[in-house]
Structure formats: C-alpha cells, structure tokens
Amino acid sequence: MTRNNSKHVIYSVMFGIMLLSTVSVNESVQAFAQTMQDNDFTVRNAEQINKDPFAKSILEKIEIMKKQMAEIKDENKKQQEHKKFIDQQRAVAKQELNKELDRMTDKYKDHTPKASFTSFVASKPAETQLVYWDMFNFQQQKVSDARKAMKNVLDNGGSLQEAREAYHNAGAVKRVQLIDITKDLNIKHGLADDSVQSTFDKYGKLPRYD
C-alpha cells in the first residue's frame, strides 16, 4: 500500500470516529467500545499520526470517550448498588413493621370490634347468634366500601371534605334498608316465616284496618 493510500485509510477511520462524536455521549461510548471489542481496532503508524494535528486530535477525543465510558460504567454500578441497598432497607423495614403489627394485634386481640362483638353475641340465644353475625358482617362490608370510596376520591385529586362525604354516603344505612336486612336474615335463619314477614310494611309495621 502506498503512503498516500495508507494516509487515506487512516483519515477514513478517523472520520468515522468523528461521526460517532456527533451523537450523545452514552451512544458514542457504547458504539465505539463495541467497535473496538468486535474489530480489535489498533491505531498503526503512530509516528505518522503524531505529526498530523488533525489525526492527533482524533486520538485525544478517543481517549476522552474511553474515559467517559469508564466513568459512566462506574456511575451505573454505584446507582445499582445504591438501589440494592435501598431495596434491602425497605425489606428490613417492612419485616419490622409486620412484626410490630403482629405484636399489636396479639396485644389488643381482646379489644378489637370483633372480639367485643363476640362477647355480646355469646350472651344471646344460640338460635339468634347467626343473625347477629350476618348483621356484623354487613356492617364491616359497609365500612370497607366507605374506606374505598374515600380513597378513590383522594386518589383522583378530590378534597378531604369530598372524601369525607364519599365515606359517609357509602357507609350510610337507611332505616328502611336496615328493616329489610333484618327481615331477610330472620327468614334466612328460620326465625320468621316469609308469609308473615311480608305482611309488614317498609317501615316494619303491620297495616292497620281500623
């Protein structure tokens, strides 16, 4: 290969590397690093390049890019280690919280609404206890629905007042509804006859004929 052809090849390679420098730093570093790994690229005729300011400038840019690549890799490694540390701390905190909740649940298990209601139901006739428990479960479901309604309002940017209103609306039970529930539960558990219960009006009263 003649001297001019050799110089032309060198400049062609350098020009290609210069094009890499026009993209973002990350892309440039990764692309150039891959090229070096795949092609085992080495600069030849160093004396000739050192005499050419343009070629020398290209080599300096290559060194800068290699340094940037190393710094990016180091930063990525630090970020991954930091994320791993944070995840570990969160896991430990969650475990400690669950342990504390378990201790509190065990400590106050005799003072929960269900525990208190259990004591109340135990004092009632056995044949009516299932009615009371169905009423309790209905009330618990209403509380759950109210909390979901409140959370939904807050999650969608609603005000605290709007959330409270949603809570009360979802948790409210009208007197007529309560009468119907009691009637249905009495029938369900064999404490009342459907034909008899149907004679009561929506307010739980027998019709008057006088």
Rosetta constraint file for C-alpha pairs under 8 A:
AtomPair CA 1 CA 5 HARMONIC 6.24 0.50
AtomPair CA 1 CA 6 HARMONIC 6.33 0.50
AtomPair CA 2 CA 6 HARMONIC 6.13 0.50
AtomPair CA 3 CA 7 HARMONIC 6.19 0.50
AtomPair CA 4 CA 8 HARMONIC 6.07 0.50
AtomPair CA 5 CA 9 HARMONIC 6.20 0.50
AtomPair CA 6 CA 10 HARMONIC 6.32 0.50
AtomPair CA 7 CA 11 HARMONIC 6.22 0.50
AtomPair CA 8 CA 12 HARMONIC 6.11 0.50
AtomPair CA 9 CA 13 HARMONIC 6.33 0.50
AtomPair CA 10 CA 14 HARMONIC 6.19 0.50
AtomPair CA 11 CA 15 HARMONIC 5.91 0.50
AtomPair CA 11 CA 55 HARMONIC 7.29 0.50
AtomPair CA 12 CA 16 HARMONIC 6.28 0.50
AtomPair CA 13 CA 17 HARMONIC 6.41 0.50
AtomPair CA 14 CA 18 HARMONIC 6.20 0.50
AtomPair CA 14 CA 55 HARMONIC 6.91 0.50
AtomPair CA 14 CA 58 HARMONIC 6.39 0.50
AtomPair CA 15 CA 19 HARMONIC 6.39 0.50
AtomPair CA 16 CA 20 HARMONIC 6.72 0.50
AtomPair CA 17 CA 21 HARMONIC 6.79 0.50
AtomPair CA 17 CA 32 HARMONIC 7.68 0.50
AtomPair CA 17 CA 58 HARMONIC 7.71 0.50
AtomPair CA 17 CA 62 HARMONIC 7.98 0.50
AtomPair CA 18 CA 22 HARMONIC 7.09 0.50
AtomPair CA 18 CA 58 HARMONIC 7.12 0.50
AtomPair CA 19 CA 23 HARMONIC 7.64 0.50
AtomPair CA 20 CA 28 HARMONIC 5.34 0.50
AtomPair CA 20 CA 31 HARMONIC 7.66 0.50
AtomPair CA 20 CA 32 HARMONIC 7.38 0.50
AtomPair CA 21 CA 25 HARMONIC 7.47 0.50
AtomPair CA 21 CA 28 HARMONIC 5.99 0.50
AtomPair CA 22 CA 28 HARMONIC 7.91 0.50
AtomPair CA 23 CA 27 HARMONIC 6.47 0.50
AtomPair CA 23 CA 28 HARMONIC 5.95 0.50
AtomPair CA 24 CA 28 HARMONIC 5.95 0.50
AtomPair CA 25 CA 29 HARMONIC 5.99 0.50
AtomPair CA 25 CA 65 HARMONIC 7.73 0.50
AtomPair CA 25 CA 68 HARMONIC 7.74 0.50
AtomPair CA 26 CA 30 HARMONIC 6.10 0.50
AtomPair CA 26 CA 69 HARMONIC 7.37 0.50
AtomPair CA 26 CA 72 HARMONIC 7.77 0.50
AtomPair CA 27 CA 31 HARMONIC 5.86 0.50
AtomPair CA 28 CA 32 HARMONIC 5.95 0.50
AtomPair CA 28 CA 65 HARMONIC 7.58 0.50
AtomPair CA 29 CA 33 HARMONIC 5.85 0.50
AtomPair CA 29 CA 65 HARMONIC 5.81 0.50
AtomPair CA 29 CA 66 HARMONIC 6.73 0.50
AtomPair CA 29 CA 68 HARMONIC 7.18 0.50
AtomPair CA 29 CA 69 HARMONIC 5.35 0.50
AtomPair CA 30 CA 34 HARMONIC 6.06 0.50
AtomPair CA 30 CA 69 HARMONIC 7.27 0.50
AtomPair CA 31 CA 35 HARMONIC 6.21 0.50
AtomPair CA 32 CA 36 HARMONIC 6.20 0.50
AtomPair CA 33 CA 37 HARMONIC 6.21 0.50
AtomPair CA 33 CA 66 HARMONIC 7.69 0.50
AtomPair CA 34 CA 38 HARMONIC 5.96 0.50
AtomPair CA 35 CA 39 HARMONIC 5.82 0.50
AtomPair CA 35 CA 40 HARMONIC 7.64 0.50
AtomPair CA 35 CA 41 HARMONIC 7.45 0.50
AtomPair CA 36 CA 40 HARMONIC 5.09 0.50
AtomPair CA 36 CA 41 HARMONIC 5.08 0.50
AtomPair CA 37 CA 41 HARMONIC 7.63 0.50
AtomPair CA 45 CA 49 HARMONIC 6.56 0.50
AtomPair CA 46 CA 50 HARMONIC 6.05 0.50
AtomPair CA 47 CA 51 HARMONIC 6.50 0.50
AtomPair CA 48 CA 52 HARMONIC 6.74 0.50
AtomPair CA 49 CA 53 HARMONIC 7.78 0.50
AtomPair CA 49 CA 55 HARMONIC 5.49 0.50
AtomPair CA 49 CA 56 HARMONIC 6.01 0.50
AtomPair CA 50 CA 55 HARMONIC 7.15 0.50
AtomPair CA 50 CA 56 HARMONIC 5.53 0.50
AtomPair CA 51 CA 56 HARMONIC 7.66 0.50
AtomPair CA 52 CA 56 HARMONIC 6.10 0.50
AtomPair CA 53 CA 57 HARMONIC 6.04 0.50
AtomPair CA 54 CA 58 HARMONIC 6.42 0.50
AtomPair CA 55 CA 59 HARMONIC 6.44 0.50
AtomPair CA 56 CA 60 HARMONIC 6.33 0.50
AtomPair CA 57 CA 61 HARMONIC 6.32 0.50
AtomPair CA 58 CA 62 HARMONIC 6.30 0.50
AtomPair CA 59 CA 63 HARMONIC 6.37 0.50
AtomPair CA 60 CA 64 HARMONIC 6.29 0.50
AtomPair CA 61 CA 65 HARMONIC 6.13 0.50
AtomPair CA 62 CA 66 HARMONIC 6.17 0.50
AtomPair CA 63 CA 67 HARMONIC 6.19 0.50
AtomPair CA 64 CA 68 HARMONIC 6.15 0.50
AtomPair CA 65 CA 69 HARMONIC 6.07 0.50
AtomPair CA 66 CA 70 HARMONIC 6.32 0.50
AtomPair CA 67 CA 71 HARMONIC 6.24 0.50
AtomPair CA 68 CA 72 HARMONIC 6.08 0.50
AtomPair CA 69 CA 73 HARMONIC 6.20 0.50
AtomPair CA 70 CA 74 HARMONIC 6.14 0.50
AtomPair CA 71 CA 75 HARMONIC 6.08 0.50
AtomPair CA 72 CA 76 HARMONIC 6.07 0.50
AtomPair CA 73 CA 77 HARMONIC 6.15 0.50
AtomPair CA 74 CA 78 HARMONIC 6.26 0.50
AtomPair CA 75 CA 79 HARMONIC 6.17 0.50
AtomPair CA 76 CA 80 HARMONIC 6.16 0.50
AtomPair CA 77 CA 81 HARMONIC 6.18 0.50
AtomPair CA 78 CA 82 HARMONIC 6.07 0.50
AtomPair CA 79 CA 83 HARMONIC 6.08 0.50
AtomPair CA 80 CA 84 HARMONIC 6.10 0.50
AtomPair CA 81 CA 85 HARMONIC 6.17 0.50
AtomPair CA 82 CA 86 HARMONIC 6.21 0.50
AtomPair CA 83 CA 87 HARMONIC 6.10 0.50
AtomPair CA 84 CA 88 HARMONIC 6.17 0.50
AtomPair CA 85 CA 89 HARMONIC 6.24 0.50
AtomPair CA 86 CA 90 HARMONIC 6.16 0.50
AtomPair CA 87 CA 91 HARMONIC 6.18 0.50
AtomPair CA 88 CA 92 HARMONIC 6.25 0.50
AtomPair CA 89 CA 93 HARMONIC 6.08 0.50
AtomPair CA 90 CA 94 HARMONIC 6.03 0.50
AtomPair CA 91 CA 95 HARMONIC 6.22 0.50
AtomPair CA 92 CA 96 HARMONIC 6.24 0.50
AtomPair CA 93 CA 97 HARMONIC 6.08 0.50
AtomPair CA 94 CA 98 HARMONIC 6.13 0.50
AtomPair CA 95 CA 99 HARMONIC 6.21 0.50
AtomPair CA 96 CA 100 HARMONIC 6.17 0.50
AtomPair CA 97 CA 101 HARMONIC 6.10 0.50
AtomPair CA 98 CA 102 HARMONIC 6.08 0.50
AtomPair CA 99 CA 103 HARMONIC 6.24 0.50
AtomPair CA 100 CA 104 HARMONIC 6.17 0.50
AtomPair CA 101 CA 105 HARMONIC 5.97 0.50
AtomPair CA 102 CA 106 HARMONIC 6.12 0.50
AtomPair CA 103 CA 107 HARMONIC 6.01 0.50
AtomPair CA 104 CA 108 HARMONIC 6.04 0.50
AtomPair CA 105 CA 109 HARMONIC 5.46 0.50
AtomPair CA 108 CA 112 HARMONIC 6.61 0.50
AtomPair CA 109 CA 115 HARMONIC 6.93 0.50
AtomPair CA 110 CA 115 HARMONIC 5.44 0.50
AtomPair CA 110 CA 116 HARMONIC 7.19 0.50
AtomPair CA 111 CA 115 HARMONIC 6.03 0.50
AtomPair CA 111 CA 116 HARMONIC 6.25 0.50
AtomPair CA 112 CA 116 HARMONIC 6.23 0.50
AtomPair CA 113 CA 117 HARMONIC 6.03 0.50
AtomPair CA 114 CA 118 HARMONIC 6.00 0.50
AtomPair CA 115 CA 119 HARMONIC 6.55 0.50
AtomPair CA 116 CA 120 HARMONIC 6.45 0.50
AtomPair CA 117 CA 121 HARMONIC 6.05 0.50
AtomPair CA 118 CA 122 HARMONIC 6.07 0.50
AtomPair CA 119 CA 123 HARMONIC 6.81 0.50
AtomPair CA 120 CA 124 HARMONIC 7.23 0.50
AtomPair CA 121 CA 129 HARMONIC 5.88 0.50
AtomPair CA 121 CA 132 HARMONIC 6.83 0.50
AtomPair CA 121 CA 133 HARMONIC 7.84 0.50
AtomPair CA 122 CA 126 HARMONIC 7.88 0.50
AtomPair CA 122 CA 129 HARMONIC 7.50 0.50
AtomPair CA 124 CA 128 HARMONIC 6.84 0.50
AtomPair CA 124 CA 129 HARMONIC 6.44 0.50
AtomPair CA 125 CA 129 HARMONIC 6.55 0.50
AtomPair CA 126 CA 130 HARMONIC 7.98 0.50
AtomPair CA 127 CA 191 HARMONIC 7.94 0.50
AtomPair CA 128 CA 132 HARMONIC 6.66 0.50
AtomPair CA 128 CA 191 HARMONIC 7.76 0.50
AtomPair CA 129 CA 133 HARMONIC 6.33 0.50
AtomPair CA 130 CA 134 HARMONIC 6.17 0.50
AtomPair CA 130 CA 189 HARMONIC 7.31 0.50
AtomPair CA 131 CA 135 HARMONIC 6.30 0.50
AtomPair CA 131 CA 185 HARMONIC 5.88 0.50
AtomPair CA 131 CA 186 HARMONIC 6.71 0.50
AtomPair CA 131 CA 189 HARMONIC 6.90 0.50
AtomPair CA 132 CA 136 HARMONIC 6.16 0.50
AtomPair CA 133 CA 137 HARMONIC 6.14 0.50
AtomPair CA 134 CA 138 HARMONIC 6.13 0.50
AtomPair CA 134 CA 185 HARMONIC 7.50 0.50
AtomPair CA 135 CA 139 HARMONIC 6.24 0.50
AtomPair CA 135 CA 181 HARMONIC 8.00 0.50
AtomPair CA 135 CA 182 HARMONIC 7.86 0.50
AtomPair CA 136 CA 140 HARMONIC 6.25 0.50
AtomPair CA 137 CA 141 HARMONIC 6.20 0.50
AtomPair CA 138 CA 142 HARMONIC 6.35 0.50
AtomPair CA 139 CA 143 HARMONIC 6.38 0.50
AtomPair CA 140 CA 144 HARMONIC 6.27 0.50
AtomPair CA 141 CA 145 HARMONIC 6.13 0.50
AtomPair CA 142 CA 146 HARMONIC 6.09 0.50
AtomPair CA 142 CA 170 HARMONIC 6.97 0.50
AtomPair CA 142 CA 171 HARMONIC 5.05 0.50
AtomPair CA 142 CA 172 HARMONIC 7.78 0.50
AtomPair CA 143 CA 147 HARMONIC 6.24 0.50
AtomPair CA 143 CA 171 HARMONIC 5.78 0.50
AtomPair CA 144 CA 148 HARMONIC 6.28 0.50
AtomPair CA 145 CA 149 HARMONIC 6.17 0.50
AtomPair CA 145 CA 170 HARMONIC 6.19 0.50
AtomPair CA 145 CA 171 HARMONIC 6.78 0.50
AtomPair CA 146 CA 150 HARMONIC 6.23 0.50
AtomPair CA 146 CA 166 HARMONIC 7.06 0.50
AtomPair CA 146 CA 167 HARMONIC 4.39 0.50
AtomPair CA 146 CA 168 HARMONIC 6.72 0.50
AtomPair CA 146 CA 169 HARMONIC 7.48 0.50
AtomPair CA 146 CA 170 HARMONIC 4.72 0.50
AtomPair CA 146 CA 171 HARMONIC 4.90 0.50
AtomPair CA 147 CA 151 HARMONIC 6.13 0.50
AtomPair CA 147 CA 167 HARMONIC 6.12 0.50
AtomPair CA 148 CA 152 HARMONIC 6.01 0.50
AtomPair CA 148 CA 167 HARMONIC 7.98 0.50
AtomPair CA 149 CA 153 HARMONIC 6.42 0.50
AtomPair CA 149 CA 163 HARMONIC 7.39 0.50
AtomPair CA 149 CA 166 HARMONIC 5.72 0.50
AtomPair CA 149 CA 167 HARMONIC 5.82 0.50
AtomPair CA 149 CA 170 HARMONIC 6.71 0.50
AtomPair CA 150 CA 154 HARMONIC 6.46 0.50
AtomPair CA 150 CA 163 HARMONIC 4.53 0.50
AtomPair CA 150 CA 164 HARMONIC 6.39 0.50
AtomPair CA 150 CA 165 HARMONIC 7.99 0.50
AtomPair CA 150 CA 166 HARMONIC 5.57 0.50
AtomPair CA 150 CA 167 HARMONIC 5.05 0.50
AtomPair CA 151 CA 155 HARMONIC 5.97 0.50
AtomPair CA 151 CA 163 HARMONIC 7.18 0.50
AtomPair CA 152 CA 156 HARMONIC 6.25 0.50
AtomPair CA 153 CA 157 HARMONIC 6.54 0.50
AtomPair CA 153 CA 158 HARMONIC 5.01 0.50
AtomPair CA 153 CA 159 HARMONIC 7.57 0.50
AtomPair CA 153 CA 162 HARMONIC 7.03 0.50
AtomPair CA 153 CA 163 HARMONIC 5.37 0.50
AtomPair CA 153 CA 166 HARMONIC 7.40 0.50
AtomPair CA 154 CA 158 HARMONIC 4.93 0.50
AtomPair CA 154 CA 159 HARMONIC 6.63 0.50
AtomPair CA 154 CA 160 HARMONIC 7.13 0.50
AtomPair CA 154 CA 163 HARMONIC 6.25 0.50
AtomPair CA 158 CA 162 HARMONIC 6.13 0.50
AtomPair CA 158 CA 163 HARMONIC 6.67 0.50
AtomPair CA 159 CA 163 HARMONIC 6.24 0.50
AtomPair CA 160 CA 164 HARMONIC 6.18 0.50
AtomPair CA 161 CA 165 HARMONIC 6.25 0.50
AtomPair CA 162 CA 166 HARMONIC 6.17 0.50
AtomPair CA 163 CA 167 HARMONIC 6.16 0.50
AtomPair CA 164 CA 168 HARMONIC 6.26 0.50
AtomPair CA 165 CA 169 HARMONIC 6.07 0.50
AtomPair CA 166 CA 170 HARMONIC 6.07 0.50
AtomPair CA 167 CA 171 HARMONIC 6.05 0.50
AtomPair CA 168 CA 172 HARMONIC 5.73 0.50
AtomPair CA 173 CA 177 HARMONIC 6.47 0.50
AtomPair CA 173 CA 178 HARMONIC 6.65 0.50
AtomPair CA 174 CA 178 HARMONIC 6.31 0.50
AtomPair CA 175 CA 179 HARMONIC 6.26 0.50
AtomPair CA 175 CA 203 HARMONIC 7.86 0.50
AtomPair CA 176 CA 180 HARMONIC 6.39 0.50
AtomPair CA 176 CA 202 HARMONIC 6.12 0.50
AtomPair CA 176 CA 203 HARMONIC 6.04 0.50
AtomPair CA 177 CA 181 HARMONIC 6.22 0.50
AtomPair CA 178 CA 182 HARMONIC 6.18 0.50
AtomPair CA 179 CA 183 HARMONIC 6.14 0.50
AtomPair CA 179 CA 202 HARMONIC 7.39 0.50
AtomPair CA 179 CA 203 HARMONIC 7.03 0.50
AtomPair CA 179 CA 204 HARMONIC 6.24 0.50
AtomPair CA 180 CA 184 HARMONIC 6.08 0.50
AtomPair CA 180 CA 202 HARMONIC 7.53 0.50
AtomPair CA 181 CA 185 HARMONIC 6.10 0.50
AtomPair CA 182 CA 186 HARMONIC 6.13 0.50
AtomPair CA 183 CA 187 HARMONIC 6.34 0.50
AtomPair CA 183 CA 192 HARMONIC 7.86 0.50
AtomPair CA 183 CA 197 HARMONIC 6.75 0.50
AtomPair CA 184 CA 188 HARMONIC 6.00 0.50
AtomPair CA 185 CA 189 HARMONIC 6.16 0.50
AtomPair CA 186 CA 190 HARMONIC 6.14 0.50
AtomPair CA 186 CA 191 HARMONIC 4.85 0.50
AtomPair CA 186 CA 192 HARMONIC 5.35 0.50
AtomPair CA 187 CA 191 HARMONIC 5.81 0.50
AtomPair CA 187 CA 192 HARMONIC 4.86 0.50
AtomPair CA 187 CA 193 HARMONIC 5.88 0.50
AtomPair CA 187 CA 194 HARMONIC 6.18 0.50
AtomPair CA 192 CA 196 HARMONIC 7.24 0.50
AtomPair CA 192 CA 197 HARMONIC 6.88 0.50
AtomPair CA 193 CA 197 HARMONIC 6.12 0.50
AtomPair CA 194 CA 198 HARMONIC 6.04 0.50
AtomPair CA 195 CA 199 HARMONIC 6.99 0.50
AtomPair CA 196 CA 200 HARMONIC 7.66 0.50
AtomPair CA 199 CA 206 HARMONIC 6.33 0.50
AtomPair CA 199 CA 207 HARMONIC 7.47 0.50
AtomPair CA 200 CA 204 HARMONIC 5.34 0.50
AtomPair CA 200 CA 205 HARMONIC 5.10 0.50
AtomPair CA 200 CA 206 HARMONIC 4.67 0.50
AtomPair CA 200 CA 207 HARMONIC 6.87 0.50
AtomPair CA 201 CA 205 HARMONIC 5.43 0.50
AtomPair CA 201 CA 206 HARMONIC 6.24 0.50
AtomPair CA 201 CA 207 HARMONIC 6.90 0.50
